[in-house]
Amino acid sequence: MRARIIPVALVVALSCTGFGQDGYYRHQFQIAAGAGLPGSDLRPFFERSASLEILYGYRFHPNFQAELALDTIFGAGRVKDFLILEGFFPLRIRDYQFLLPFGGRAIWPLAGERLQVFGGGGGAYMRYTEMLRQPLSYYRIECPVCGARDGVGYYALAGGSVALDEAQHFRLAFTVKMYRGATEGEPVGALTISRTSDRWLVLLGGLTVAFGRSE
């Protein structure tokens, strides 16, 4: 019970203290890079791999932000196959893991917004797929041997950021995300189990661009 009371008390405290009442930027765009680490049922089949995040957040209150992001993990299944078609050179097949979180965060601004500490979470859609590298941008070839699976879950995040300029349009942010959920479908790489309980730990560092200052 105590573990549940502490986050609620923190949110209420942030709202009541009025941190950030002197103005803040409503719109946040972030691009970040890092690593995705698989866990639970994924551990025997996937490996740690590079990740990239693109995020948009709308800060509707000095201490709260709604957000939507796309976290892409590149080749955790280590798929390195080729599709041979008559009239084409061998077409490369690789795997990707797409994590689509939608939720929000509570923000604790410090030192006049120069520093921010944040935490949050929400729901998540997860999709793992093998994809064919297309030979031409205007001509698409279907991949009959590419597998895909998907599912839903949830995520939690924590991190901090620091302003890089006087106007605080640019920030350097560090984020830790934990995803949990379940996926099912076709085999992807060595992952042949029809339904799995999944976990991802995603570590990110990146640049945030903010604009649209509140009145």
PLY file of the C-alpha trace (Angstrom):
ply
format ascii 1.0
element vertex 215
property float x
property float y
property float z
element edge 214
property int vertex1
property int vertex2
end_header
0.00 0.00 0.00
2.84 2.38 0.88
4.43 1.87 -2.57
1.18 3.01 -4.20
0.74 6.06 -1.94
4.21 7.53 -2.64
3.74 8.17 -6.42
0.28 9.67 -5.84
1.63 11.92 -3.09
4.47 13.05 -5.36
2.06 14.01 -8.15
-0.14 15.97 -5.74
2.89 17.71 -4.26
4.19 18.75 -7.67
0.83 20.15 -8.68
0.39 22.11 -5.48
3.89 23.56 -5.20
3.58 25.37 -8.52
7.00 24.43 -9.88
7.42 25.92 -13.34
4.66 28.53 -12.91
6.90 31.25 -14.44
6.46 29.79 -17.92
7.26 26.65 -19.85
7.28 25.37 -23.42
4.19 23.42 -24.43
5.61 21.45 -27.38
8.53 19.04 -27.06
10.19 17.11 -29.87
12.92 14.63 -28.96
15.25 12.38 -30.88
17.39 10.00 -28.87
19.61 6.98 -29.36
20.70 4.18 -27.10
20.21 0.46 -26.57
17.36 -1.99 -26.08
17.88 -4.97 -23.74
15.42 -7.89 -24.01
14.16 -9.85 -21.02
11.63 -12.47 -19.87
10.75 -14.92 -22.67
12.72 -12.89 -25.22
16.10 -13.36 -23.58
17.08 -16.66 -25.30
16.11 -15.37 -28.76
16.92 -11.64 -28.89
20.11 -9.77 -28.04
20.94 -6.26 -26.90
20.85 -3.93 -29.88
20.92 -0.26 -30.87
17.72 1.76 -30.54
16.37 5.07 -31.79
13.53 7.14 -30.33
11.35 9.87 -31.84
8.99 11.55 -29.36
6.43 14.33 -29.28
5.12 15.68 -26.00
2.47 18.27 -25.19
3.01 19.89 -21.82
-0.47 20.96 -20.81
0.51 21.86 -17.22
3.78 23.01 -15.61
4.16 19.54 -14.09
2.45 17.22 -16.57
3.02 16.22 -20.19
1.10 13.90 -22.54
3.26 12.17 -25.13
3.51 9.71 -27.99
6.75 8.11 -29.18
8.25 5.47 -31.43
11.15 3.41 -30.10
12.83 1.32 -32.80
15.30 -1.44 -31.91
17.46 -2.55 -34.82
18.16 -6.22 -35.40
17.79 -7.68 -31.91
16.84 -11.01 -33.54
20.05 -11.01 -35.61
18.20 -11.90 -38.82
20.61 -11.81 -41.78
18.80 -13.58 -44.58
18.32 -12.88 -48.27
15.43 -13.34 -50.65
16.40 -14.59 -54.11
14.08 -13.51 -56.94
14.56 -13.97 -60.65
15.68 -10.73 -62.27
16.92 -9.16 -59.02
20.09 -9.30 -57.03
19.69 -10.93 -53.56
17.44 -8.77 -51.41
18.47 -8.40 -47.77
16.10 -9.28 -44.92
16.60 -7.77 -41.47
14.51 -7.63 -38.30
13.22 -4.64 -36.36
11.39 -4.22 -33.07
8.92 -1.32 -32.89
7.65 -0.09 -29.51
4.92 2.57 -29.61
4.33 4.06 -26.13
1.45 6.44 -25.41
1.08 8.02 -22.02
2.51 10.88 -20.03
4.98 12.04 -17.46
5.16 14.16 -14.32
7.89 16.82 -14.46
9.73 18.36 -11.54
11.52 21.54 -12.76
14.55 22.68 -10.77
16.76 25.78 -10.90
14.30 27.79 -12.95
13.64 24.94 -15.41
17.33 24.51 -16.23
17.12 21.04 -14.73
14.17 18.67 -14.95
13.53 15.34 -13.27
10.66 13.28 -14.64
8.84 9.98 -14.38
5.77 8.49 -15.99
4.27 5.68 -18.03
1.29 4.45 -19.97
0.26 1.85 -22.54
2.34 0.45 -25.39
1.89 -1.35 -28.69
4.74 -3.73 -29.62
5.54 -5.17 -33.04
8.50 -7.30 -34.13
8.91 -7.84 -37.84
11.29 -9.01 -40.54
11.52 -6.55 -43.42
12.84 -6.75 -46.95
15.16 -4.04 -48.21
13.40 -2.67 -51.27
15.54 -2.30 -54.43
13.69 0.83 -55.64
11.88 3.60 -53.81
8.92 3.55 -56.22
8.55 -0.24 -56.57
7.68 -2.50 -53.66
8.32 -6.24 -53.49
6.37 -8.37 -51.04
8.33 -10.66 -48.73
6.65 -14.10 -48.52
9.12 -15.42 -45.94
9.14 -12.44 -43.54
7.52 -13.08 -40.16
5.80 -10.61 -37.85
4.19 -10.62 -34.41
2.62 -7.99 -32.21
0.88 -7.31 -28.93
0.14 -4.74 -26.25
1.55 -3.91 -22.86
2.63 -0.99 -20.74
5.75 0.99 -19.91
7.31 3.11 -17.18
10.02 5.73 -17.55
12.31 7.89 -15.46
15.05 10.35 -16.28
16.25 13.92 -16.34
17.29 16.72 -18.66
19.41 19.86 -18.63
19.01 23.02 -20.70
21.77 23.71 -23.22
20.96 27.34 -24.00
19.78 30.43 -22.13
16.31 30.38 -23.68
15.97 26.66 -22.90
14.86 25.70 -26.41
17.37 22.83 -26.43
17.85 20.21 -23.74
20.05 17.16 -23.27
17.88 14.35 -21.91
18.59 10.91 -20.45
15.77 8.39 -20.13
15.31 4.84 -18.87
12.21 2.97 -20.09
10.88 -0.40 -19.02
8.37 -2.15 -21.28
6.30 -5.18 -20.30
3.69 -6.97 -22.37
2.89 -10.00 -24.50
3.21 -10.65 -28.22
2.05 -13.45 -30.49
2.18 -14.35 -34.15
4.67 -15.69 -36.65
8.31 -16.57 -35.94
10.80 -13.70 -36.06
14.36 -14.90 -36.30
14.92 -17.64 -33.72
11.78 -16.63 -31.80
9.34 -19.39 -32.78
7.11 -19.51 -29.67
3.57 -18.52 -30.66
2.97 -16.34 -27.58
5.57 -14.80 -25.28
5.73 -12.65 -22.17
8.06 -9.79 -23.14
10.23 -7.24 -21.37
12.47 -4.52 -22.78
14.82 -2.17 -20.95
15.57 0.82 -23.19
18.36 3.27 -22.30
18.37 6.56 -24.21
20.23 9.82 -24.46
19.18 12.56 -26.85
18.27 16.11 -27.79
14.95 17.80 -27.03
13.70 20.86 -28.92
10.99 22.89 -27.17
8.81 25.75 -28.41
5.43 27.41 -27.89
5.92 29.15 -24.55
2.93 29.32 -22.23
1.46 32.66 -21.21
0 1
1 2
2 3
3 4
4 5
5 6
6 7
7 8
8 9
9 10
10 11
11 12
12 13
13 14
14 15
15 16
16 17
17 18
18 19
19 20
20 21
21 22
22 23
23 24
24 25
25 26
26 27
27 28
28 29
29 30
30 31
31 32
32 33
33 34
34 35
35 36
36 37
37 38
38 39
39 40
40 41
41 42
42 43
43 44
44 45
45 46
46 47
47 48
48 49
49 50
50 51
51 52
52 53
53 54
54 55
55 56
56 57
57 58
58 59
59 60
60 61
61 62
62 63
63 64
64 65
65 66
66 67
67 68
68 69
69 70
70 71
71 72
72 73
73 74
74 75
75 76
76 77
77 78
78 79
79 80
80 81
81 82
82 83
83 84
84 85
85 86
86 87
87 88
88 89
89 90
90 91
91 92
92 93
93 94
94 95
95 96
96 97
97 98
98 99
99 100
100 101
101 102
102 103
103 104
104 105
105 106
106 107
107 108
108 109
109 110
110 111
111 112
112 113
113 114
114 115
115 116
116 117
117 118
118 119
119 120
120 121
121 122
122 123
123 124
124 125
125 126
126 127
127 128
128 129
129 130
130 131
131 132
132 133
133 134
134 135
135 136
136 137
137 138
138 139
139 140
140 141
141 142
142 143
143 144
144 145
145 146
146 147
147 148
148 149
149 150
150 151
151 152
152 153
153 154
154 155
155 156
156 157
157 158
158 159
159 160
160 161
161 162
162 163
163 164
164 165
165 166
166 167
167 168
168 169
169 170
170 171
171 172
172 173
173 174
174 175
175 176
176 177
177 178
178 179
179 180
180 181
181 182
182 183
183 184
184 185
185 186
186 187
187 188
188 189
189 190
190 191
191 192
192 193
193 194
194 195
195 196
196 197
197 198
198 199
199 200
200 201
201 202
202 203
203 204
204 205
205 206
206 207
207 208
208 209
209 210
210 211
211 212
212 213
213 214
